[in-house]
Amino acid sequence: MSFRAIMQEAGVPPATAPIAGALQAHTPIDGSALSYVPVDNAEVIGARIAAAQEAFLVWRAVPAPVRGELIRRFARRVRRDKQALGKLISLESGKILSEGLGEVQEVIDICDFAVGLSRQLYGLTIASERPGHHLLERWHPLGPVGVITAFNFPMAVWAWNAALALVCGNTVIWKPSEKTPLCALALHRILSEVIGDFAPAHPAISQLVIGRREAGEQIADSATIPLVSATGSTAMGRALGPRVAARFGRSLLELGGNNAAIVTPSADLALSLRAIVFAAAGTAGQRCTTLRRLIVHRSLATQLKGMLRKSYASLAVGSPLERDTLVGPLIDAGAFVRMQSALAAARQAGATVIGGDRVLPPGLDGGYYVRPALVETDTQFEAMKEETFAPILYVIPYDSFEQALALQNEVRQGLSSAIFTTDMREAETFLSATGSDCGIANVNTGPSGAEIGGAFGGEKETGGGRESGSDAWKTYMRRQTQTVNYSSAMPLAQGVQFPVE
């Protein structure tokens, strides 16, 4: 299927005539231009924020289960168009097709979760110290929610936020990555059509903003938007967070990850290998949960490194649209340059680098394909402590379990982590307060590929935000404590006496 046909099937036919100031969407498959996408100026963005606020005043009063019905209908449409959307993700972000389809499934899954949630936005009943009184804790809609997403999950991360925000009674303003605007246009078109056919929904409850950094800054600065959810680099979060905080807004930040896995002496190596290779090389190393540091007990280091070298040599690198491909392209030339810089720093530190070279599949010379890299080192040098968004796996030995935990927790990021062990004490220690300091900690499975049922997010420079499952929905609501006096007396709390004639 041609690139044009993929776009047309997904409902975003290419616009090839140049448009002044527009974004130009490219495919990392061969670097070619796909379409011009007009950019929204500040006035248009301001109007869409205002429209979202107006719509919120209506949508917040719609019963939550009715709001859930909108999301159920949206999920039904996404199921119908799953193949077309998955291929578009592969085209624009470079993911292999099974991962593109998997991302669309994530959209469906979080919608299913949100539909059930729409009947479970529960609060609390709290006992009062005063006779004839009781306390309640209730959750109310918050307002327009700004969602800023990254290129590597161009549909799923928006859905994590939007599905929950909408059933919670909020409206949504989405600013997608400049690198994947077509995915946003395709998915938002579907939601807009569903909204148009759903009478209880105000037509402006979901807004799409196409733009560059300035568009994100306008969302961050808008006092009309009480919550901004932003996914991206630590540098992006460091710039955005203070802007939102300056107006006393809330931020939900999902930032960098520098994820580690520990392989202990009791580990099942065959199982560990499968998990490690997918976590490190899948998505061409461009997940925030990608495995970047492998901490291996010294007694296993030589054996496991040999297994990794053999497995890495067999990975098929090529077009993500080809069935047999396991590793697609990096997103662009800048990603390739950053990868090569990181590998040069590793060599400078005395590490052994295997792979990492550019691969040139026939006819795809404009794409930046690489052989996933293994970096074998005896120490955790400074460059390892920085996240490089590329398929680089640093392998380092350890001698004691305490040393392994210290190596894992030594970095500034705290997103995801894993341990491979059949020793119950090691597994439980890893999951305890003295173990992994990350937001996600896994046993005998890799750090990537999270399911939507659990809250997703990390600590430290990862930003502290939580999206997706569990009680992450509370981020999108405001808590209200209520006291009800159903007696004819007027006692004061804490026994205070204040007689009034």
C-alpha positions as CSV (number, residue, x, y, z in Angstrom):
1,M,0.0,0.0,0.0
2,S,1.4,3.4,-0.9
3,F,1.9,6.2,1.6
4,R,-0.8,8.2,0.0
5,A,-3.2,5.3,0.2
6,I,-2.5,4.8,4.0
7,M,-3.3,8.5,4.6
8,Q,-6.5,8.4,2.6
9,E,-7.7,5.2,4.3
10,A,-7.1,6.9,7.7
11,G,-9.1,10.0,6.6
12,V,-6.2,12.4,6.2
13,P,-5.6,12.8,2.5
14,P,-2.3,14.6,1.7
15,A,-2.1,18.3,1.1
16,T,0.9,18.7,-1.2
17,A,0.6,22.3,-2.1
18,P,2.8,24.5,0.0
19,I,1.1,26.5,2.8
20,A,2.8,29.5,4.4
21,G,4.0,28.7,7.9
22,A,2.6,25.2,7.8
23,L,4.1,22.1,9.4
24,Q,5.4,19.6,6.9
25,A,4.7,16.1,8.0
26,H,7.3,13.5,7.1
27,T,7.6,9.8,7.3
28,P,10.7,8.4,9.0
29,I,10.5,5.4,6.7
30,D,12.3,7.2,3.9
31,G,12.3,10.8,5.1
32,S,9.9,11.9,2.4
33,A,7.3,14.6,2.9
34,L,3.8,13.4,3.4
35,S,1.6,16.6,3.7
36,Y,1.4,20.2,4.7
37,V,-0.6,20.8,7.8
38,P,-1.8,24.4,8.6
39,V,-0.7,25.9,11.9
40,D,-3.1,27.5,14.2
41,N,-2.2,31.1,15.2
42,A,-2.5,32.6,18.7
43,E,-5.9,34.1,17.9
44,V,-7.3,30.7,16.8
45,I,-5.8,28.9,19.7
46,G,-7.4,31.5,22.1
47,A,-10.8,31.0,20.4
48,R,-10.5,27.2,20.9
49,I,-9.6,27.6,24.5
50,A,-12.6,29.9,25.0
51,A,-14.8,27.4,23.2
52,A,-13.6,24.6,25.4
53,Q,-14.4,26.7,28.5
54,E,-17.9,27.4,27.2
55,A,-18.5,23.8,26.4
56,F,-17.3,22.8,29.9
57,L,-20.1,24.8,31.6
58,V,-22.6,22.5,29.8
59,W,-20.7,19.2,29.8
60,R,-20.0,19.2,33.5
61,A,-23.7,18.9,34.2
62,V,-24.2,15.9,31.9
63,P,-24.5,12.7,34.0
64,A,-21.2,10.8,34.1
65,P,-22.7,7.6,32.7
66,V,-24.0,9.5,29.8
67,R,-20.5,11.0,29.3
68,G,-19.3,7.4,29.4
69,E,-21.6,6.5,26.5
70,L,-19.9,9.0,24.3
71,I,-16.5,7.3,25.0
72,R,-18.1,3.9,24.3
73,R,-19.3,5.1,20.9
74,F,-15.8,6.5,20.2
75,A,-14.2,3.2,21.0
76,R,-16.5,1.4,18.7
77,R,-15.5,3.7,15.8
78,V,-11.8,3.2,16.7
79,R,-12.3,-0.6,16.7
80,R,-13.7,-0.3,13.2
81,D,-10.8,1.8,11.9
82,K,-8.1,0.0,13.9
83,Q,-6.1,-1.3,10.8
84,A,-6.1,2.1,9.1
85,L,-5.1,4.0,12.2
86,G,-2.3,1.4,13.0
87,K,-0.8,1.8,9.6
88,L,-0.9,5.6,9.9
89,I,1.0,5.4,13.2
90,S,3.6,3.2,11.5
91,L,3.9,5.6,8.6
92,E,4.3,8.8,10.7
93,S,6.1,7.6,13.8
94,G,8.1,4.6,12.4
95,K,6.7,1.9,14.7
96,I,6.5,-1.6,13.3
97,L,3.0,-2.4,12.3
98,S,2.2,-4.7,15.2
99,E,3.2,-1.9,17.6
100,G,1.1,0.6,15.6
101,L,-1.9,-1.7,16.0
102,G,-1.0,-2.3,19.6
103,E,-1.1,1.5,20.2
104,V,-4.6,1.7,18.7
105,Q,-5.6,-1.2,21.0
106,E,-4.4,1.0,23.9
107,V,-6.8,3.7,22.8
108,I,-9.6,1.1,22.8
109,D,-8.6,-0.3,26.1
110,I,-8.5,3.0,28.0
111,C,-11.9,3.9,26.5
112,D,-13.3,0.6,27.9
113,F,-11.7,1.5,31.3
114,A,-13.2,5.0,31.1
115,V,-16.7,3.7,30.3
116,G,-16.7,1.6,33.5
117,L,-15.2,4.5,35.4
118,S,-18.1,6.7,34.4
119,R,-20.2,4.8,36.9
120,Q,-17.5,4.7,39.6
121,L,-16.4,8.3,40.3
122,Y,-16.9,7.6,43.9
123,G,-16.3,9.7,47.0
124,L,-16.3,9.1,50.7
125,T,-18.7,9.3,53.7
126,I,-16.8,10.4,56.8
127,A,-18.0,10.2,60.4
128,S,-18.4,13.5,62.2
129,E,-17.5,14.3,65.8
130,R,-20.7,16.4,66.1
131,P,-24.1,14.8,66.7
132,G,-26.5,15.1,63.8
133,H,-23.7,15.7,61.2
134,H,-21.9,13.8,58.6
135,L,-19.0,14.6,56.2
136,L,-18.8,13.8,52.5
137,E,-15.9,13.9,50.1
138,R,-17.0,14.4,46.5
139,W,-15.2,14.8,43.2
140,H,-16.3,17.4,40.7
141,P,-15.2,18.2,37.1
142,L,-12.2,20.5,36.9
143,G,-12.4,22.4,33.7
144,P,-10.7,22.4,30.3
145,V,-7.6,20.1,30.3
146,G,-4.6,20.8,28.1
147,V,-2.9,17.7,26.7
148,I,0.5,18.0,25.0
149,T,1.8,14.7,23.5
150,A,5.0,13.4,22.1
151,F,5.7,11.7,18.8
152,N,6.4,8.2,20.1
153,F,2.8,7.5,21.2
154,P,0.9,9.8,18.9
155,M,-2.5,8.5,19.7
156,A,-2.5,6.4,23.0
157,V,-1.2,9.1,25.4
158,W,-3.8,11.6,24.3
159,A,-6.5,8.8,24.8
160,W,-5.1,8.1,28.3
161,N,-5.9,11.7,29.1
162,A,-8.9,12.5,27.0
163,A,-11.0,9.4,27.8
164,L,-10.6,10.0,31.6
165,A,-10.9,13.8,31.3
166,L,-14.1,13.6,29.3
167,V,-15.9,11.0,31.5
168,C,-14.9,13.2,34.5
169,G,-16.8,16.1,33.0
170,N,-14.0,18.1,31.5
171,T,-13.3,19.4,28.1
172,V,-10.0,18.7,26.3
173,I,-7.5,20.8,24.2
174,W,-4.9,18.6,22.4
175,K,-1.6,19.9,21.1
176,P,0.2,17.0,19.4
177,S,3.8,16.7,18.6
178,E,4.9,18.7,15.5
179,K,6.4,15.3,14.2
180,T,3.1,13.4,14.2
181,P,0.2,15.8,13.3
182,L,-1.5,13.4,10.9
183,C,-2.1,10.9,13.6
184,A,-3.8,13.6,15.7
185,L,-5.9,14.8,12.8
186,A,-7.1,11.2,12.0
187,L,-8.0,10.3,15.6
188,H,-9.6,13.6,16.4
189,R,-11.7,13.5,13.3
190,I,-13.3,10.3,14.5
191,L,-14.0,11.8,17.9
192,S,-15.5,14.9,16.3
193,E,-17.8,12.8,14.2
194,V,-18.9,10.8,17.2
195,I,-19.5,14.0,19.2
196,G,-21.6,15.4,16.3
197,D,-23.9,12.4,16.4
198,F,-24.3,12.5,20.2
199,A,-27.0,14.9,21.3
200,P,-25.9,15.3,25.0
201,A,-22.5,16.5,24.0
202,H,-21.6,20.1,23.3
203,P,-19.8,20.2,20.0
204,A,-16.7,22.0,21.4
205,I,-15.8,19.5,24.2
206,S,-12.7,18.4,22.3
207,Q,-10.4,20.8,20.6
208,L,-7.3,20.1,18.5
209,V,-4.5,22.7,18.2
210,I,-1.8,22.3,15.6
211,G,1.4,24.3,16.3
212,R,4.9,24.5,17.4
213,R,6.4,25.4,20.8
214,E,4.5,28.6,21.0
215,A,1.2,26.7,20.9
216,G,2.2,24.7,23.9
217,E,3.3,27.8,25.7
218,Q,-0.1,29.4,25.1
219,I,-1.8,26.4,26.6
220,A,0.6,26.4,29.6
221,D,0.0,30.1,30.2
222,S,-3.8,30.1,29.9
223,A,-5.6,30.6,33.3
224,T,-8.7,29.1,31.7
225,I,-6.9,25.7,31.7
226,P,-6.6,24.4,35.3
227,L,-4.7,21.2,34.3
228,V,-2.0,20.7,31.7
229,S,-0.9,17.2,31.0
230,A,2.4,17.1,29.1
231,T,4.5,14.2,27.9
232,G,8.0,14.8,26.6
233,S,11.6,15.3,27.7
234,T,12.8,16.4,31.1
235,A,13.9,19.7,29.5
236,M,10.4,20.3,28.2
237,G,8.9,19.6,31.7
238,R,11.4,21.9,33.3
239,A,10.3,24.7,31.0
240,L,6.6,24.0,31.2
241,G,6.1,23.2,34.9
242,P,7.1,26.6,36.3
243,R,4.9,28.4,33.7
244,V,1.8,26.5,34.8
245,A,2.7,26.9,38.5
246,A,3.2,30.6,38.1
247,R,-0.6,30.9,37.6
248,F,-1.3,28.2,40.2
249,G,-2.4,25.7,37.6
250,R,-1.8,22.0,37.9
251,S,0.7,20.0,35.8
252,L,0.7,16.3,35.1
253,L,4.2,15.6,33.8
254,E,5.3,12.4,32.1
255,L,9.0,13.0,31.3
256,G,12.2,11.2,30.7
257,G,13.0,7.6,31.7
258,N,16.4,5.9,32.1
259,N,15.1,2.5,33.0
260,A,17.1,-0.4,34.4
261,A,16.6,-4.1,34.8
262,I,18.5,-6.3,37.3
263,V,19.3,-9.9,36.3
264,T,20.1,-12.0,39.4
265,P,21.9,-15.4,39.7
266,S,18.5,-17.2,40.0
267,A,17.0,-15.6,36.9
268,D,15.4,-17.7,34.1
269,L,17.8,-16.5,31.3
270,A,15.7,-17.6,28.4
271,L,12.7,-15.7,29.7
272,S,14.9,-12.8,30.7
273,L,16.4,-12.6,27.2
274,R,13.0,-12.3,25.4
275,A,11.9,-9.5,27.8
276,I,15.2,-7.6,27.6
277,V,15.5,-7.6,23.8
278,F,11.9,-6.3,23.3
279,A,12.3,-3.7,26.0
280,A,15.6,-2.4,24.7
281,A,15.2,-2.7,21.0
282,G,11.4,-2.4,20.5
283,T,10.2,0.8,19.0
284,A,13.8,1.5,18.0
285,G,14.5,2.4,21.7
286,Q,12.0,5.3,21.5
287,R,9.7,4.5,24.4
288,C,9.9,6.4,27.7
289,T,9.9,2.9,29.2
290,T,12.7,1.5,27.0
291,L,15.2,-0.6,28.9
292,R,18.5,1.4,28.8
293,R,20.6,-0.1,31.6
294,L,21.0,-3.8,32.3
295,I,22.6,-4.7,35.6
296,V,23.7,-8.3,35.5
297,H,25.2,-10.5,38.3
298,R,28.9,-11.0,37.5
299,S,28.5,-14.8,37.5
300,L,26.0,-14.5,34.5
301,A,27.5,-11.5,32.7
302,T,29.6,-13.3,30.1
303,Q,26.9,-15.8,29.3
304,L,24.1,-13.2,29.0
305,K,26.2,-10.8,26.9
306,G,26.8,-13.7,24.5
307,M,23.1,-14.4,24.3
308,L,22.4,-10.7,23.7
309,R,25.0,-10.4,21.0
310,K,23.5,-13.3,19.1
311,S,19.9,-12.1,19.5
312,Y,20.8,-8.6,18.5
313,A,22.5,-9.8,15.3
314,S,19.3,-11.6,14.3
315,L,17.0,-8.5,14.6
316,A,15.4,-7.5,11.3
317,V,15.9,-3.8,10.7
318,G,13.8,-2.2,8.0
319,S,10.6,-0.6,6.9
320,P,8.0,-0.8,9.7
321,L,5.4,-1.7,7.2
322,E,7.1,-4.9,6.3
323,R,5.8,-8.0,8.2
324,D,9.2,-9.4,9.3
325,T,10.7,-6.1,10.5
326,L,11.3,-5.9,14.3
327,V,13.2,-2.6,14.4
328,G,12.0,0.4,12.4
329,P,13.7,3.8,11.9
330,L,14.6,6.5,14.3
331,I,12.2,9.4,14.1
332,D,14.7,11.8,12.3
333,A,18.3,12.8,11.7
334,G,18.5,14.5,15.1
335,A,17.8,11.3,16.9
336,F,20.6,9.6,14.9
337,V,23.1,12.3,15.8
338,R,22.2,12.1,19.5
339,M,22.6,8.3,19.4
340,Q,26.0,8.5,17.8
341,S,27.1,11.2,20.3
342,A,26.1,8.9,23.2
343,L,28.0,6.0,21.7
344,A,31.1,8.2,21.2
345,A,30.9,9.1,24.9
346,A,30.7,5.4,25.8
347,R,33.9,4.7,23.8
348,Q,35.6,7.6,25.4
349,A,34.7,6.2,28.8
350,G,36.4,2.9,27.8
351,A,33.2,0.9,27.1
352,T,32.9,-1.7,24.3
353,V,30.3,-0.8,21.7
354,I,28.7,-3.5,19.6
355,G,26.3,-2.3,16.8
356,G,24.8,1.2,16.7
357,D,25.8,1.7,13.0
358,R,23.5,3.0,10.4
359,V,21.6,0.5,8.3
360,L,20.5,1.4,4.7
361,P,17.6,-0.7,3.6
362,P,17.2,-0.7,-0.2
363,G,15.2,2.4,-1.4
364,L,15.0,3.9,2.1
365,D,18.2,5.9,2.1
366,G,16.4,9.0,3.6
367,G,15.4,7.1,6.7
368,Y,17.6,6.8,9.8
369,Y,17.8,3.1,10.5
370,V,20.3,1.7,13.0
371,R,21.5,-1.6,14.4
372,P,20.5,-1.6,18.1
373,A,23.6,-1.1,20.2
374,L,25.0,-3.0,23.1
375,V,27.5,-1.1,25.3
376,E,29.5,-3.3,27.7
377,T,31.1,-1.5,30.6
378,D,32.4,-2.2,34.1
379,T,31.2,1.1,35.6
380,Q,28.2,3.3,35.4
381,F,29.8,6.4,33.8
382,E,28.1,9.8,33.6
383,A,26.8,9.5,30.0
384,M,24.8,6.5,31.1
385,K,22.9,8.6,33.6
386,E,21.3,10.7,30.7
387,E,18.5,9.4,28.6
388,T,19.2,8.9,24.9
389,F,16.1,8.2,22.9
390,A,17.6,5.4,20.8
391,P,18.2,1.7,21.0
392,I,21.3,1.7,23.3
393,L,21.5,-0.9,26.0
394,Y,24.3,-0.5,28.6
395,V,25.3,-3.7,30.3
396,I,27.1,-3.5,33.6
397,P,28.0,-6.3,36.1
398,Y,27.3,-6.2,39.8
399,D,28.5,-8.3,42.8
400,S,26.0,-7.8,45.6
401,F,22.2,-7.2,45.5
402,E,22.6,-4.0,47.4
403,Q,25.1,-2.7,44.8
404,A,22.6,-3.6,42.0
405,L,19.8,-1.6,43.7
406,A,22.2,1.4,44.2
407,L,23.2,1.3,40.5
408,Q,19.6,1.3,39.4
409,N,18.5,4.1,41.7
410,E,21.6,6.3,41.0
411,V,20.0,8.1,38.0
412,R,17.9,11.3,38.2
413,Q,14.9,9.7,36.4
414,G,12.5,7.3,38.0
415,L,10.0,5.9,35.6
416,S,10.2,2.1,35.2
417,S,12.3,-0.8,36.5
418,A,12.4,-4.6,36.5
419,I,14.1,-7.5,38.2
420,F,14.6,-11.0,36.9
421,T,14.8,-13.5,39.7
422,T,13.2,-16.6,41.2
423,D,14.3,-15.7,44.7
424,M,11.3,-14.4,46.6
425,R,13.4,-12.4,49.0
426,E,15.1,-10.5,46.1
427,A,11.8,-9.9,44.4
428,E,10.0,-8.6,47.5
429,T,12.9,-6.4,48.5
430,F,12.9,-4.9,45.0
431,L,9.2,-4.1,45.4
432,S,9.6,-2.7,48.9
433,A,10.3,0.8,50.2
434,T,14.0,0.0,50.2
435,G,14.0,-1.3,46.6
436,S,13.2,0.4,43.3
437,D,12.6,4.1,43.5
438,C,10.6,4.1,40.3
439,G,6.9,4.6,39.7
440,I,6.8,1.2,38.0
441,A,8.5,-1.9,39.3
442,N,8.2,-5.3,37.6
443,V,9.2,-8.8,38.4
444,N,10.2,-11.2,35.6
445,T,8.9,-9.0,32.9
446,G,10.5,-6.0,31.2
447,P,10.0,-2.3,32.1
448,S,8.1,-1.5,28.9
449,G,4.6,-2.4,27.7
450,A,2.5,-1.2,30.6
451,E,-1.2,-2.2,30.8
452,I,-3.8,0.5,31.1
453,G,-5.3,-0.9,34.4
454,G,-2.4,0.5,36.5
455,A,-1.5,4.1,37.0
456,F,1.4,5.1,34.7
457,G,4.1,7.5,35.7
458,G,7.3,8.0,37.6
459,E,9.3,9.8,40.2
460,K,12.2,12.3,40.4
461,E,12.8,13.9,37.0
462,T,10.2,11.8,35.4
463,G,7.8,14.4,36.8
464,G,5.6,12.6,39.3
465,G,2.4,12.5,37.2
466,R,0.1,9.5,36.9
467,E,-2.1,8.7,33.9
468,S,-4.2,5.8,32.7
469,G,-5.6,3.4,35.3
470,S,-6.1,2.9,39.0
471,D,-7.2,6.2,40.6
472,A,-5.4,8.4,38.1
473,W,-8.8,9.8,37.3
474,K,-8.7,11.9,40.4
475,T,-6.0,14.2,38.8
476,Y,-8.7,15.4,36.4
477,M,-11.2,16.4,39.1
478,R,-11.4,18.7,42.0
479,R,-12.0,17.4,45.5
480,Q,-14.7,18.9,47.7
481,T,-15.2,18.2,51.4
482,Q,-18.8,18.7,52.5
483,T,-20.3,19.0,56.0
484,V,-24.1,18.4,56.4
485,N,-25.9,19.3,59.6
486,Y,-29.2,17.4,59.6
487,S,-30.0,18.3,63.3
488,S,-31.7,21.3,64.9
489,A,-28.6,22.1,67.0
490,M,-25.5,24.1,66.0
491,P,-22.5,22.5,67.7
492,L,-19.0,23.7,66.7
493,A,-16.1,21.4,65.9
494,Q,-13.3,20.8,68.5
495,G,-15.8,21.7,71.3
496,V,-15.5,25.4,70.6
497,Q,-18.1,27.5,72.5
498,F,-19.4,30.7,70.8
499,P,-22.8,31.7,72.3
500,V,-24.8,34.0,70.2
501,E,-28.0,35.7,71.6
